Amino acid sequence: MLKAYVYQGCSTCRNALKWLKSHHIEFHETPIRETPPTLSELQTMLKARGGEVRALFNTSGLDYRALGLKDTLPTMPQSESLKLLSQNGNLVKRPFALDEKTGVALNGFNESEWQAAFLNQKRPT
């Protein structure tokens, strides 16, 4: 089943959840701030994003700015950046949606990307 990491105060997350519900896609909702994605899940998303670590970060977030990641992330070892994400859900670009069974790995909400990932495959309703 799809695991959707979200923050209820995030309008993008609310839009993604509304989209999932309107398309009758089952999911398990997980609060990203309290329970960030695991290292394994982050590695899966990193692979889906072509190895671009920055694509996993919420670059507009306060924590990102407070930690000065704009300057330090480019030279930070990948293992260190993934560990940082696994320990601070505020740093993770959301929503963060994974379904290891179907191979869906999406972060951020781009409706056409989500449509291609979910509606182009047969899923039970």
Phi and psi in degrees as GROMACS dihedral restraints (atoms count N, CA, C in turn):
[ dihedral_restraints ]
;  ai    aj    ak    al  type     phi  dphi    fc
    3     4     5     6     1   -64.8    20    10
    4     5     6     7     1   133.5    20    10
    6     7     8     9     1  -109.0    20    10
    7     8     9    10     1   117.4    20    10
    9    10    11    12     1  -110.9    20    10
   10    11    12    13     1   110.9    20    10
   12    13    14    15     1   -85.7    20    10
   13    14    15    16     1   122.4    20    10
   15    16    17    18     1  -141.4    20    10
   16    17    18    19     1   164.2    20    10
   18    19    20    21     1  -123.0    20    10
   19    20    21    22     1   123.2    20    10
   21    22    23    24     1   -62.4    20    10
   22    23    24    25     1   -24.2    20    10
   24    25    26    27     1   -81.5    20    10
   25    26    27    28     1     2.2    20    10
   27    28    29    30     1  -101.8    20    10
   28    29    30    31     1   118.7    20    10
   30    31    32    33     1   -65.8    20    10
   31    32    33    34     1   -33.2    20    10
   33    34    35    36     1   -64.1    20    10
   34    35    36    37     1   -40.4    20    10
   36    37    38    39     1   -64.6    20    10
   37    38    39    40     1   -44.0    20    10
   39    40    41    42     1   -61.6    20    10
   40    41    42    43     1   -39.9    20    10
   42    43    44    45     1   -64.0    20    10
   43    44    45    46     1   -40.9    20    10
   45    46    47    48     1   -64.8    20    10
   46    47    48    49     1   -43.8    20    10
   48    49    50    51     1   -64.8    20    10
   49    50    51    52     1   -39.9    20    10
   51    52    53    54     1   -62.0    20    10
   52    53    54    55     1   -41.9    20    10
   54    55    56    57     1   -63.2    20    10
   55    56    57    58     1   -45.4    20    10
   57    58    59    60     1   -59.8    20    10
   58    59    60    61     1   -45.1    20    10
   60    61    62    63     1   -64.4    20    10
   61    62    63    64     1   -41.3    20    10
   63    64    65    66     1   -67.1    20    10
   64    65    66    67     1   -22.1    20    10
   66    67    68    69     1  -102.6    20    10
   67    68    69    70     1    11.6    20    10
   69    70    71    72     1    55.2    20    10
   70    71    72    73     1    42.8    20    10
   72    73    74    75     1  -100.2    20    10
   73    74    75    76     1   120.1    20    10
   75    76    77    78     1   -72.4    20    10
   76    77    78    79     1   142.6    20    10
   78    79    80    81     1  -154.7    20    10
   79    80    81    82     1   159.0    20    10
   81    82    83    84     1  -110.0    20    10
   82    83    84    85     1   120.8    20    10
   84    85    86    87     1   -87.5    20    10
   85    86    87    88     1   129.8    20    10
   87    88    89    90     1  -126.6    20    10
   88    89    90    91     1   129.4    20    10
   90    91    92    93     1   -71.7    20    10
   91    92    93    94     1   114.8    20    10
   93    94    95    96     1   -67.1    20    10
   94    95    96    97     1   -31.7    20    10
   96    97    98    99     1   -71.4    20    10
   97    98    99   100     1   -39.2    20    10
   99   100   101   102     1   -82.9    20    10
  100   101   102   103     1   -32.5    20    10
  102   103   104   105     1  -134.7    20    10
  103   104   105   106     1    83.8    20    10
  105   106   107   108     1   -65.8    20    10
  106   107   108   109     1   159.9    20    10
  108   109   110   111     1   -58.9    20    10
  109   110   111   112     1   150.9    20    10
  111   112   113   114     1   -76.1    20    10
  112   113   114   115     1   165.9    20    10
  114   115   116   117     1   -57.1    20    10
  115   116   117   118     1   -42.0    20    10
  117   118   119   120     1   -61.8    20    10
  118   119   120   121     1   -44.2    20    10
  120   121   122   123     1   -65.5    20    10
  121   122   123   124     1   -39.5    20    10
  123   124   125   126     1   -64.5    20    10
  124   125   126   127     1   -38.6    20    10
  126   127   128   129     1   -66.0    20    10
  127   128   129   130     1   -37.7    20    10
  129   130   131   132     1   -62.3    20    10
  130   131   132   133     1   -45.5    20    10
  132   133   134   135     1   -66.4    20    10
  133   134   135   136     1   -39.5    20    10
  135   136   137   138     1   -59.1    20    10
  136   137   138   139     1   -42.9    20    10
  138   139   140   141     1   -63.1    20    10
  139   140   141   142     1   -43.3    20    10
  141   142   143   144     1   -64.7    20    10
  142   143   144   145     1   -27.6    20    10
  144   145   146   147     1   -95.4    20    10
  145   146   147   148     1    20.8    20    10
  147   148   149   150     1    68.7    20    10
  148   149   150   151     1    24.2    20    10
  150   151   152   153     1    80.8    20    10
  151   152   153   154     1     8.0    20    10
  153   154   155   156     1   -87.5    20    10
  154   155   156   157     1    98.4    20    10
  156   157   158   159     1   -58.6    20    10
  157   158   159   160     1   -40.9    20    10
  159   160   161   162     1   -57.7    20    10
  160   161   162   163     1   -29.0    20    10
  162   163   164   165     1   -65.8    20    10
  163   164   165   166     1   -15.8    20    10
  165   166   167   168     1   -89.6    20    10
  166   167   168   169     1   -11.7    20    10
  168   169   170   171     1   -94.5    20    10
  169   170   171   172     1   142.8    20    10
  171   172   173   174     1   -81.9    20    10
  172   173   174   175     1    85.8    20    10
  174   175   176   177     1   -70.8    20    10
  175   176   177   178     1   -11.7    20    10
  177   178   179   180     1   -99.1    20    10
  178   179   180   181     1     1.8    20    10
  180   181   182   183     1   -79.3    20    10
  181   182   183   184     1   156.3    20    10
  183   184   185   186     1   -64.3    20    10
  184   185   186   187     1   -40.0    20    10
  186   187   188   189     1   -64.4    20    10
  187   188   189   190     1   -39.7    20    10
  189   190   191   192     1   -58.9    20    10
  190   191   192   193     1   -46.2    20    10
  192   193   194   195     1   -69.0    20    10
  193   194   195   196     1   -42.7    20    10
  195   196   197   198     1   -62.4    20    10
  196   197   198   199     1   -33.3    20    10
  198   199   200   201     1   -85.9    20    10
  199   200   201   202     1    -2.3    20    10
  201   202   203   204     1    64.0    20    10
  202   203   204   205     1    33.4    20    10
  204   205   206   207     1   -69.6    20    10
  205   206   207   208     1   -21.6    20    10
  207   208   209   210     1   -56.5    20    10
  208   209   210   211     1   -38.2    20    10
  210   211   212   213     1   -90.7    20    10
  211   212   213   214     1   -34.1    20    10
  213   214   215   216     1   -91.0    20    10
  214   215   216   217     1   -26.6    20    10
  216   217   218   219     1   -59.8    20    10
  217   218   219   220     1   -40.5    20    10
  219   220   221   222     1   -58.6    20    10
  220   221   222   223     1   -27.9    20    10
  222   223   224   225     1  -107.6    20    10
  223   224   225   226     1    -0.9    20    10
  225   226   227   228     1   -74.1    20    10
  226   227   228   229     1   135.2    20    10
  228   229   230   231     1   -59.1    20    10
  229   230   231   232     1   143.5    20    10
  231   232   233   234     1   -55.3    20    10
  232   233   234   235     1   -42.6    20    10
  234   235   236   237     1   -61.5    20    10
  235   236   237   238     1   -37.5    20    10
  237   238   239   240     1   -69.6    20    10
  238   239   240   241     1   -40.8    20    10
  240   241   242   243     1   -67.2    20    10
  241   242   243   244     1   -39.1    20    10
  243   244   245   246     1   -67.6    20    10
  244   245   246   247     1   -38.2    20    10
  246   247   248   249     1   -62.4    20    10
  247   248   249   250     1   -42.7    20    10
  249   250   251   252     1   -59.2    20    10
  250   251   252   253     1   -45.5    20    10
  252   253   254   255     1   -62.8    20    10
  253   254   255   256     1   -40.0    20    10
  255   256   257   258     1   -69.6    20    10
  256   257   258   259     1   -15.4    20    10
  258   259   260   261     1  -105.0    20    10
  259   260   261   262     1   -10.3    20    10
  261   262   263   264     1  -143.3    20    10
  262   263   264   265     1    96.7    20    10
  264   265   266   267     1   -61.5    20    10
  265   266   267   268     1   -21.8    20    10
  267   268   269   270     1   -66.1    20    10
  268   269   270   271     1   -23.3    20    10
  270   271   272   273     1   -82.4    20    10
  271   272   273   274     1   -16.3    20    10
  273   274   275   276     1   -83.5    20    10
  274   275   276   277     1   131.5    20    10
  276   277   278   279     1   -65.3    20    10
  277   278   279   280     1   129.5    20    10
  279   280   281   282     1  -124.8    20    10
  280   281   282   283     1   160.0    20    10
  282   283   284   285     1   -66.6    20    10
  283   284   285   286     1   159.5    20    10
  285   286   287   288     1  -124.1    20    10
  286   287   288   289     1   108.6    20    10
  288   289   290   291     1  -122.6    20    10
  289   290   291   292     1   127.2    20    10
  291   292   293   294     1  -134.0    20    10
  292   293   294   295     1   139.4    20    10
  294   295   296   297     1  -138.3    20    10
  295   296   297   298     1    97.3    20    10
  297   298   299   300     1   -64.4    20    10
  298   299   300   301     1   -28.5    20    10
  300   301   302   303     1   -67.1    20    10
  301   302   303   304     1   -40.2    20    10
  303   304   305   306     1   -98.6    20    10
  304   305   306   307     1    -9.4    20    10
  306   307   308   309     1    83.5    20    10
  307   308   309   310     1    11.7    20    10
  309   310   311   312     1   -75.9    20    10
  310   311   312   313     1   128.8    20    10
  312   313   314   315     1  -144.6    20    10
  313   314   315   316     1   105.7    20    10
  315   316   317   318     1  -134.5    20    10
  316   317   318   319     1   141.0    20    10
  318   319   320   321     1  -136.4    20    10
  319   320   321   322     1   148.3    20    10
  321   322   323   324     1    77.0    20    10
  322   323   324   325     1   165.5    20    10
  324   325   326   327     1  -121.1    20    10
  325   326   327   328     1   106.2    20    10
  327   328   329   330     1  -118.9    20    10
  328   329   330   331     1   108.3    20    10
  330   331   332   333     1   -54.9    20    10
  331   332   333   334     1   -43.0    20    10
  333   334   335   336     1   -65.9    20    10
  334   335   336   337     1   -35.6    20    10
  336   337   338   339     1   -67.8    20    10
  337   338   339   340     1   -42.4    20    10
  339   340   341   342     1   -67.1    20    10
  340   341   342   343     1   -39.6    20    10
  342   343   344   345     1   -61.7    20    10
  343   344   345   346     1   -44.4    20    10
  345   346   347   348     1   -62.4    20    10
  346   347   348   349     1   -39.6    20    10
  348   349   350   351     1   -71.7    20    10
  349   350   351   352     1   -38.5    20    10
  351   352   353   354     1   -99.0    20    10
  352   353   354   355     1   -42.4    20    10
  354   355   356   357     1   -86.5    20    10
  355   356   357   358     1   -11.9    20    10
  357   358   359   360     1   -89.1    20    10
  358   359   360   361     1     6.8    20    10
  360   361   362   363     1  -129.5    20    10
  361   362   363   364     1   152.2    20    10
  363   364   365   366     1   -77.1    20    10
  364   365   366   367     1   124.8    20    10
  366   367   368   369     1  -131.4    20    10
  367   368   369   370     1   142.9    20    10
  369   370   371   372     1   -66.2    20    10
  370   371   372   373     1   145.6    20    10
